[in-house]
Amino acid sequence: MEQPITKEGTLALIDTFAYLFRSYYMSAKTKPLTNDKGFPTGLLTGLVGMVKKFYKDKKTCLLSCLP
């Protein structure tokens, strides 16, 4: 397992398309997530969840999601 990044000022760059790709195929295997108006929210929910997990696991100070 990788060591957490603890040096202050460390910047982590996230490949957003890779996370969206993973989220899309993850949501295809589960029940579709929608809001109260029926708008699909599975991709965004998956993306935000993965970014939050990355931030929590790596303990970075700076985080940027690239398109």
C-alpha positions, 0 to 999 in steps of 0.5 A, spaced: 500 500 500 502 506 498 504 511 503 500 517 504 502 524 502 503 528 508 508 534 505 504 540 505 503 543 499 503 537 495 498 537 489 495 531 486 492 531 479 486 526 478 484 524 471 477 526 471 475 522 464 478 515 467 474 516 473 468 518 469 469 511 465 469 507 471 463 510 474 459 509 468 461 502 467 460 501 475 453 504 474 451 500 468 452 494 473 447 497 479 440 500 479 440 507 476 441 513 481 436 518 479 434 525 483 427 526 485 425 529 478 428 522 474 434 526 472 440 520 472 445 522 477 449 516 477 456 518 474 456 524 478 455 520 484 460 515 482 465 521 481 464 525 487 465 518 491 471 516 488 474 523 489 472 524 496 476 517 497 482 519 494 482 525 498 481 521 504 486 516 503 492 520 500 491 526 505 493 531 500 493 538 501 491 540 494 487 537 489 485 538 482 481 534 477 483 535 470 478 534 464 
